[in-house]
Protein backbone atom coordinates (compact mmCIF):
# COMPACT_ATOMS: atom_id res chain seq x y z
CA UNK A 1 0.00 0.00 0.00
CA UNK A 2 1.15 3.54 0.42
CA UNK A 3 2.91 5.25 3.31
CA UNK A 4 -0.42 6.68 4.50
CA UNK A 5 -2.57 3.53 4.42
CA UNK A 6 -1.30 0.65 6.58
CA UNK A 7 -3.97 -2.03 6.24
CA UNK A 8 -7.68 -2.77 6.08
CA UNK A 9 -9.62 -3.24 9.31
CA UNK A 10 -11.45 -6.58 9.19
CA UNK A 11 -13.98 -6.63 12.02
CA UNK A 12 -17.64 -7.51 12.23
CA UNK A 13 -18.61 -3.86 12.54
CA UNK A 14 -16.45 -2.70 9.61
CA UNK A 15 -17.84 -5.50 7.43
CA UNK A 16 -21.37 -4.39 8.26
CA UNK A 17 -20.89 -0.85 6.93
CA UNK A 18 -19.45 -1.93 3.56
CA UNK A 19 -22.98 -2.02 2.15
CA UNK A 20 -23.24 1.75 2.63
CA UNK A 21 -19.96 2.28 0.68
CA UNK A 22 -17.86 2.81 3.83
CA UNK A 23 -14.45 1.18 4.18
CA UNK A 24 -12.22 1.15 7.28
CA UNK A 25 -8.41 1.38 7.25
CA UNK A 26 -5.59 1.75 9.75
CA UNK A 27 -3.59 4.81 8.67
CA UNK A 28 -0.41 6.62 9.67
CA UNK A 29 -0.68 8.53 12.97
CA UNK A 30 0.51 11.75 11.33
CA UNK A 31 -1.77 11.55 8.27
CA UNK A 32 -4.53 14.12 7.96
CA UNK A 33 -7.88 13.71 6.20
CA UNK A 34 -6.68 15.33 2.97
CA UNK A 35 -3.72 12.93 2.69
CA UNK A 36 -5.98 9.95 3.42
CA UNK A 37 -8.46 11.09 0.76
CA UNK A 38 -5.71 11.48 -1.86
CA UNK A 39 -4.19 8.07 -1.04
CA UNK A 40 -7.55 6.26 -1.33
CA UNK A 41 -8.41 8.00 -4.60
CA UNK A 42 -5.00 7.12 -6.05
CA UNK A 43 -5.03 3.47 -4.87
CA UNK A 44 -8.58 2.54 -5.86
CA UNK A 45 -9.54 5.09 -8.51
CA UNK A 46 -12.76 6.11 -6.74
CA UNK A 47 -14.20 9.44 -5.64
CA UNK A 48 -14.08 9.88 -1.86
CA UNK A 49 -17.07 11.68 -0.36
CA UNK A 50 -16.10 11.75 3.33
CA UNK A 51 -13.25 10.78 5.67
CA UNK A 52 -13.76 10.26 9.41
CA UNK A 53 -10.77 9.54 11.66
CA UNK A 54 -10.40 8.10 15.16
CA UNK A 55 -7.21 8.07 17.24
CA UNK A 56 -6.86 4.96 19.37
CA UNK A 57 -4.28 5.40 22.15
CA UNK A 58 -2.05 2.54 23.28
CA UNK A 59 -3.26 0.62 26.32
CA UNK A 60 -1.25 -0.70 29.25
CA UNK A 61 -0.96 -4.50 29.28
CA UNK A 62 0.51 -6.65 32.06
CA UNK A 63 2.13 -10.04 32.15
CA UNK A 64 2.79 -10.58 35.82
CA UNK A 65 5.00 -7.78 37.14
CA UNK A 66 6.04 -6.61 33.67
CA UNK A 67 3.96 -3.75 32.27
CA UNK A 68 3.95 -3.00 28.56
CA UNK A 69 1.85 -0.96 26.15
CA UNK A 70 0.08 -1.70 22.89
CA UNK A 71 0.86 0.57 19.96
CA UNK A 72 -1.29 3.64 19.36
CA UNK A 73 -3.27 3.53 16.11
CA UNK A 74 -5.32 5.79 13.89
CA UNK A 75 -8.38 4.48 12.08
CA UNK A 76 -10.05 6.09 9.06
CA UNK A 77 -13.60 5.37 7.90
CA UNK A 78 -13.82 6.39 4.25
CA UNK A 79 -17.10 6.90 2.38
CA UNK A 80 -16.78 6.46 -1.38
CA UNK A 81 -19.18 7.38 -4.17
CA UNK A 82 -19.12 3.99 -5.91
CA UNK A 83 -17.78 0.53 -5.11
CA UNK A 84 -14.08 0.04 -6.01
CA UNK A 85 -13.32 -2.37 -8.85
CA UNK A 86 -12.71 -6.08 -8.20
CA UNK A 87 -8.92 -6.02 -8.76
CA UNK A 88 -8.24 -3.29 -6.22
CA UNK A 89 -10.44 -4.97 -3.61
CA UNK A 90 -8.61 -8.27 -4.07
CA UNK A 91 -5.32 -6.46 -3.43
CA UNK A 92 -6.65 -5.44 0.00
CA UNK A 93 -7.61 -8.89 1.14
Order of alpha helices (4+ residues) and beta strands (2+ residues): beta-alpha-beta-alpha-beta-beta-beta-beta-alpha
